[in-house]
Amino acid sequence: MSEIHSATRAVKDAVAGLAAHASLNLVTELNQQVALAMAESLDQTAEAGRGPLHGVPLIVKANIAVEGMRHDGGCPALADNIAGRDAGVVQRLRDAGAIPLAMANLHELAFGTTSANAHFGSVGNPHDPTRMTGGSSGGTAAAIGAGVFKIGLGTDTGGSGRIPAGFCGCAGLRPTTGRYPGDGILKLTDTLDTISIMAADMAHLARLDAAIMSEPVAGPADAGKIRLAVVADPFWRGINREMTALGRRALAKLADAGVTVVETDMPQIESLTEAAGFPIALHETERNWQKSARELAGLTLGEFADRIASPDVRGLYQMMARGETPGEAAYRAAMDQHRPDLQKAFAALFAETGADALIFPTLVRSAPPIDETEMIDLDGESLPLFPTMTRRELSASIAGLPALSLPAGQCADKLPFAMELVAPAGTDRDLLAIGRALEPLLN
């Protein structure tokens, strides 16, 4: 990213960009003075001492700690919680020369998929402010989609990074679980949560991952050596006709470029995902927030829940405070049986197909209206929004696999279309290389 010659100019441009897009509710707090001081210092650094992200402004989801900034998860109950130090990933990026400038708006406490935040306002889609960004990392994705930032941090529990990346037209990676440091996050679950990364394109995304990992940047793979699996059941089910048609058109482009595409089904992936997903998510979230509410706000979980602004999130936390979550037996079955079985199913799928990754449309439809947060229309059928949007995303989260959402053109309404790739655990660099090879073929 050596194209940025003045860190100070880059920060000022980003601040101006945020002001120009203020109506989208992209951020919850601006770190302008500290960022400008860091930029001015970086501008005095000799060329030889500059890091790989020298002078690049960074937007950070507000559930990730940035020293001196509110670490509130977009929730008024945590308005007084100021981060005493950076999260590990933020510190690594700061060391690489990136400049943490803004805290991104999000679905409150990262527990939702619309980024409709009752305290800070709903995040608007930069391609059409009347449409939603998805969530929970909507502010990060929208700020990048609007062109204000090139790189940003989100988190991903069950699609929280990939869905908004798809809706907003940026590239987003959920890494193999454990690839990035997990400290400094207002976590929902220990098993599913990870920091995710987003960028304006695959080159920036690969550089961002390389800076976090102190590794060389992954270059593009050879398209003629890429093998992808189309798992029609379940990953091409539950999407509207337009997503299916655009997805098939994308596959045809890849095949014409020499990519090998194999077709198969593995319906047990969905049943195992359903059996493991909510017992893990709700049990671990209740356990974590019983502790976090006390340590961060000095409140019981019930008292904390009553101070949450967004009705949907408040209701979930009140339910957890009442103990109305899957019990220990259901949780243990999910962790000891269903999750390992899901990981085995994915391993068998990759072994049987010889595929480097699975491929399918990221989204079930183009971005819905911003105020339709309970139900979603799929070809005239009204369905519950949350499970409909997350059912295919949750599989990679539970199995701990790397997953990449890649911009792949436009829908008929001119909103972004995206394709998702899911790869074997630990093959993140290979997945990024595949993404870099596919990006110009799909766009």
VENVENBEL-V182782 format. One record per backbone hydrogen bond with DSSP energy under -0.5 kcal/mol. CO is the residue of the C=O (numbers start at 1). NH is the residue of the N-H. E is the energy in kcal/mol with one decimal. If there is no record, write none. Layout:
[[CO	NH	E] [CO	NH	E]]
This chain:
[[1	4	-1.5] [3	5	-0.9] [5	7	-0.6] [6	10	-2.1] [7	11	-2.3] [8	12	-2.4] [9	13	-2.5] [10	14	-2.0] [11	15	-2.4] [12	16	-2.3] [13	17	-2.3] [14	18	-2.3] [15	19	-2.1] [16	20	-2.2] [17	21	-1.3] [19	22	-1.3] [21	24	-2.0] [22	25	-1.8] [24	124	-2.1] [26	105	-2.9] [29	103	-2.8] [31	35	-2.7] [32	36	-2.7] [33	37	-2.1] [34	38	-2.2] [35	39	-2.6] [36	40	-2.7] [37	41	-1.8] [38	42	-2.5] [39	43	-2.3] [40	44	-0.6] [41	44	-1.0] [42	45	-1.7] [46	49	-1.6] [47	50	-1.5] [51	54	-1.6] [53	56	-2.2] [55	57	-0.6] [56	99	-2.6] [57	151	-0.6] [58	101	-2.8] [58	102	-1.1] [59	153	-2.5] [60	104	-2.8] [61	64	-2.2] [62	73	-2.5] [63	186	-2.5] [65	87	-2.5] [66	69	-2.5] [69	83	-2.8] [70	72	-0.7] [72	75	-1.5] [73	109	-3.3] [75	78	-1.8] [76	79	-1.5] [78	81	-2.0] [80	82	-1.0] [81	71	-3.6] [83	68	-3.1] [87	91	-2.5] [88	92	-2.0] [89	93	-2.1] [90	94	-2.7] [91	95	-2.5] [92	96	-1.2] [93	98	-2.5] [94	97	-1.6] [96	53	-2.7] [97	55	-1.8] [98	100	-0.6] [99	58	-2.8] [99	101	-0.5] [101	31	-3.8] [102	60	-2.7] [102	104	-0.5] [103	28	-2.7] [103	29	-1.0] [104	62	-1.8] [105	139	-1.6] [107	110	-3.1] [108	111	-1.8] [110	112	-0.7] [113	135	-0.9] [114	133	-0.7] [114	134	-0.6] [115	117	-1.1] [115	123	-2.2] [116	118	-0.6] [117	121	-2.0] [123	133	-0.6] [125	128	-1.1] [128	125	-0.6] [128	131	-2.7] [130	370	-3.0] [131	125	-1.9] [136	107	-1.6] [136	138	-0.9] [137	141	-1.9] [138	142	-2.7] [139	143	-2.2] [140	144	-1.7] [141	145	-2.9] [142	146	-2.0] [143	148	-1.8] [143	149	-1.2] [144	147	-1.5] [150	200	-2.1] [151	59	-1.2] [152	198	-2.3] [153	61	-1.6] [154	196	-2.1] [156	194	-0.8] [159	163	-2.6] [160	137	-2.1] [161	165	-1.6] [162	166	-2.3] [163	167	-2.5] [164	168	-2.3] [165	169	-0.9] [165	170	-2.1] [166	169	-0.5] [167	416	-0.6] [171	199	-2.2] [172	405	-3.0] [173	175	-0.7] [173	197	-1.9] [174	403	-2.5] [176	179	-2.7] [182	185	-0.5] [184	65	-2.6] [185	187	-1.7] [189	193	-1.1] [194	156	-2.7] [195	175	-0.6] [196	154	-2.6] [197	173	-2.6] [198	152	-2.0] [199	171	-2.3] [201	205	-2.0] [202	206	-2.7] [203	207	-1.8] [204	208	-2.3] [205	209	-2.4] [206	210	-2.3] [207	211	-2.2] [208	212	-1.9] [209	213	-2.2] [210	214	-1.1] [210	215	-2.0] [221	223	-0.7] [222	225	-2.3] [223	226	-1.4] [226	260	-2.5] [227	356	-3.3] [227	357	-1.0] [228	262	-2.6] [229	231	-0.8] [229	359	-2.2] [230	232	-1.2] [230	264	-2.6] [231	235	-1.2] [231	236	-0.5] [232	234	-0.6] [232	236	-1.9] [233	266	-3.1] [234	237	-1.3] [240	244	-1.9] [241	245	-2.5] [242	246	-2.9] [243	247	-2.4] [244	248	-2.4] [245	249	-2.1] [246	250	-2.1] [247	251	-2.2] [248	252	-1.9] [249	253	-1.9] [250	254	-2.2] [251	255	-2.7] [252	256	-2.3] [253	257	-1.2] [254	259	-2.4] [255	258	-1.6] [260	228	-3.2] [262	230	-3.4] [264	232	-1.8] [266	269	-1.9] [267	270	-1.0] [267	271	-1.2] [268	272	-2.6] [269	273	-2.0] [270	274	-2.5] [271	275	-2.0] [272	276	-1.8] [273	277	-2.9] [274	278	-0.5] [276	280	-1.8] [277	281	-2.8] [278	282	-2.6] [278	283	-0.6] [279	283	-1.2] [280	284	-2.3] [281	285	-1.8] [282	286	-2.3] [283	287	-2.1] [284	288	-2.8] [285	289	-2.6] [286	290	-1.9] [287	291	-1.1] [288	292	-2.7] [289	293	-2.1] [290	294	-0.8] [291	295	-2.6] [292	296	-3.1] [292	297	-0.5] [293	297	-1.3] [293	299	-2.0] [294	298	-1.0] [300	304	-2.6] [301	305	-2.7] [302	306	-1.7] [303	307	-0.5] [304	307	-1.5] [305	308	-1.6] [310	314	-2.9] [311	315	-2.4] [312	316	-1.6] [313	317	-2.4] [314	318	-2.5] [315	319	-2.2] [316	320	-2.2] [317	321	-2.4] [318	322	-1.5] [319	324	-2.3] [320	323	-1.5] [323	325	-1.3] [327	331	-2.2] [328	332	-2.8] [329	333	-2.2] [330	334	-2.0] [331	335	-2.5] [332	336	-3.0] [333	337	-1.8] [333	338	-2.2] [334	339	-2.9] [337	341	-2.2] [338	342	-2.2] [339	343	-2.3] [340	344	-2.2] [341	345	-2.2] [342	346	-2.3] [343	347	-2.2] [344	348	-2.6] [345	349	-2.2] [346	350	-2.6] [347	351	-2.1] [348	352	-2.9] [349	353	-2.1] [350	354	-1.7] [356	424	-0.5] [357	229	-2.4] [358	422	-1.5] [360	420	-3.9] [364	240	-2.7] [368	132	-2.6] [369	372	-1.6] [371	373	-1.2] [374	385	-2.6] [376	378	-0.6] [376	383	-2.6] [377	379	-0.5] [378	381	-1.9] [380	382	-0.5] [381	378	-2.8] [381	383	-0.6] [383	376	-3.0] [384	388	-1.5] [385	389	-2.5] [386	390	-1.7] [387	391	-1.7] [390	394	-2.2] [393	396	-0.5] [393	397	-1.0] [394	398	-2.6] [395	399	-2.2] [396	400	-1.1] [396	401	-2.1] [400	177	-1.2] [402	423	-2.2] [403	174	-3.2] [404	406	-0.5] [404	421	-2.5] [405	172	-2.1] [406	419	-2.4] [409	417	-2.4] [411	414	-1.9] [415	411	-3.1] [417	408	-2.9] [418	362	-1.7] [418	363	-0.5] [419	406	-3.2] [420	360	-1.8] [421	404	-2.8] [422	358	-2.8] [424	427	-1.8] [427	431	-2.5] [428	432	-2.6] [429	433	-2.1] [430	434	-2.3] [431	435	-2.7] [432	436	-2.4] [433	221	-2.2] [433	437	-1.6] [434	438	-2.4] [435	439	-2.2] [436	440	-0.6] [438	441	-0.6] [438	442	-2.0] [439	443	-1.2]]
